[in-house]
Amino acid sequence: MPIIREGGNYLRFERMKLKQCVASMNNASGLFVNNGGNIHLRDMVVVDSQGPDNGGIRVTTSSGTTWLSHLSITRTTSTNPLSAVSGVNIIHNGGQIYFTNSVIWGNDPDQVTNDIYVTNSGGTDALSRIHYGKLGGNVPPGNIDMSGTGAPGLSALGDPVPLSGSVLIDSAIANPPGPGGAGEMDVTGLPRVIGAAPDVGAYEVDRLFYDGFDTPCCS
């Protein structure tokens, strides 16, 4: 799914689930190229996908502004043993990228493969409240804020709904950068804020299941 945006146009992908995407080359779940427009990815889930370079998504920005927020990406794999990433691959040659309120965790188990890989050769990027397993590349110092690592408390690998007690619940930035901020709904259509603050990732936890009615399956 290659998407190229330029000339000051605005494109938003919102409330999407990409599951079991398989590619014979490059990135399995999407390639987004911003050459002077505005691209906004919000409330997206990517799971169980596989590609040679990346089972997840690649975002390239040469100019313009790209916003990524409330993404949940887990259990994606890269089949190329030389690949450095499966999850989110950010190529930043110019313009601005804002990456917020997302969980990118439990992707390719290969020790050399990162959940997030950033190549910054001349742009302004800011990562805020990102929960990840492994981060690689050259994110400029000071450009990562309020982020975390370790088990995020998902229902399962491949099922990124937070369990009760998850560190993702009520811990997102209330008004992330981008038109409309955090948006009005999560990926399933629930209100984006149920509680003190938005939840990190594409899902907002329904309080019917918040007080221990779910059963942990994994760390």
Secondary structure, DSSP 8 states (H G I E B T S, - for coil): -EEEE-TT-EEEEEEEEEES-B-SSSBSSEEEEEEEEEEEEEEEEEES-EESSBSSEEEEEEEEEEEEEEEEEES-EE--TT--EEEEEEEESSSEEEEEEEEE-S----TT-EEEEEEESS-EEEEEEEEES-EEE---TT-EES-B-S---EEETTEEEE-TT-TTTT-S-SS-SSTTTT-SB-TTS-BS-SSSS--SSS----GGGTSS-S-----
